[in-house]
Amino acid sequence: MRVFRIVLALLLALALSAVRAEQKLEKVPGQPLLKDLTFVDLDGNSHKISEYRGKVVIVNYFETWCEPCQEEMPSLNTAWEKVKDGDVVMIAVSAKEKPETVREALKTMPINFTVWLDQAGRAFDEWPVLAVPTTLVLDKQGRATYRTVGKRDWSDHALLRPVYMLELGKLVD
């Protein structure tokens, strides 16, 4: 199963890099309330996504070996600088990787916001995550409202507009 997901992620990454993905967020069908999975941070502390109810949450699901994930991360850091003073939280969730693997990768791929580990890869089964990278934007109630699959340039204001609107309690078409 793991090999299948890796092959699927690589094929998706190749397809998305061959045809530049449109710089926008797509609405998640049905806007599901995310299952409240437990993740651990790099210090071994447990966290749940429900800890951030009442805030807009941007969750970037990535793996350290994933080239599009690596390429996307600097622009996610830029986006974090733009939104961090608002009612927004940004979390990078590493899929199926050991803490030491992630720590080592952070030496060359810095992440300036919260990093959690999903060592079992449960988000692939429980959340609307299709491949890496996938970024979900949750509204203040914890519903997956918007999603991108594949690398994006998060320094583009067009991607952050829906985030700002969710802060105000509004959806963007």
N, C-alpha and C positions, 0 to 999 in steps of 0.2 A: 504494500500500500504506500509506503514511504517513497519508494522508487517511482511509482506512478505519479505521486504528487510533485516530485522533483521534476520529472519529465514534463508534466503538465505546466508547471511554473516556467520552465525554460522555454517551452513552445509559446506560451502566452507572452513571455518577455520578448522573444524574438519577433512575434507578430506585432506587438505594440511598438517596438522600436523601428520596425520596417515601415509602419504606417503611423505617423505621429498622432498620438491620441489627442482628441480635442481637450482644451484646457477648461473643463468644467466638471462639476460634480453631478452625478446622476442621482435621482431619487431612488431610494431603496423601496421596492414594492412592498406595500403593506406596513411599512415603517415599524418593524417588530421591536418590542421591548427586548433588549438583549438579556440572555440568560446570565445570571450573576455568577460568572466563573471566578475562581480564586486563582490569583497569580502571585508570584513572589518577585521581589525586587532583587537587585544584585547583592544586597546585604542579608537576604534570606527572610525578610519581613513579608507577611501575607497581605494582599490587597484584593479588593473587589471593586468592580466598576461602579457599584451602587454608592460607594463612598463619595462619588462626585455628582450625585443627583442634585439638581438645582443649578448646575453649571453646564455649559456646552462642552462636550468632550470630543477631541480629535484623537482617534486611535489609529496609529500606523502599524500594521502587521507586517513584519519583515523577517528576513534571515540574513545573517552576516555574509554568507557566500554569494548572495544574490546581487549581481552587478547593477541592475536597475535600482535596487534598494540602496546600494552604496551611492549611486549617482543622485538619487532623490534627496538623501539626507541633508546636504547643505541647505537646500531650499526649504526643507522642513524646519531647520534651525532658524532660518530667516523669518519664516511664518511665525514661529514661536515668539521671536522678538517683537513682532507686530501685535500679537494677541495676548501676551502674558499679563498685561496690566488690566485686562478685561475679565469678564466672567467666563473664562475659557481655560480648560485644562488640556494639555497635549501629552499623550502617552505613546511611547514606542513599545510594542510587544514583540519580543523575539520568539519565533516559532521553533519548537523542537530543538533547542540548543542548550548546551550546558553553560552555567554561569562563567566558567573560565574561558570558554570560546567567545562569549559576548564581551567579556572584559578585554580580552586580547584584541578583538576587532575594534573596540572603542578607542584604541590607541591611534588608529589611522582613520577611523570614521567617527569623529566625535558626535555625540548627541547631547544637546544642551537642555533637554527636558527629561521627564521621568521615563525610566526604562524598566519594564517588567519582563518576566520570563514565562512562557507557556511551554514548558518542557514536554508536556504530553500532546501538544498540538490540538487541544480541545476546541479552540476557536474555529478551526477548519470545519468541525462537525456541528458546532452549536451557534455560530454567528454567520452572517452573510459574507464570509471571507471565501474568495474563490481561488486566490493564488497570492504570491508575494511579488511585489508589494500591493497590499490593499489598504486603503485608508477609509475609515468610517467616521462620519460626523454624527454624534448623538445629540439629540435635543436635551433640554433640561430635565425631562422625565426619564431619560435613559433609552429612548427609542433610536434605532439606527435610521436616520433620516436621509443622509446622503452617503455616497460611496464613490471611490475611484478604484479602479483596478489597473495596475501598471504605474510606471513612473510619471510624475507630474512636476512641473516647475511651480512650487508653492510660493515663490516670490511674486507670482502673478496675482494681482489684486482680485481678478475675476474668480479665482478659486476660494478666496477668503470671504467674498461678499455673502454667500449663504451662511457662513459662520457668524458674521456680524448680525445678519438678520435673525438668526436663531437666538442670539443674545437678547434681541428685542421681542422675541416670541413670535416671529413671523417666518413663514416658509417662502422660498423663492422658486418661481417656476423655471 
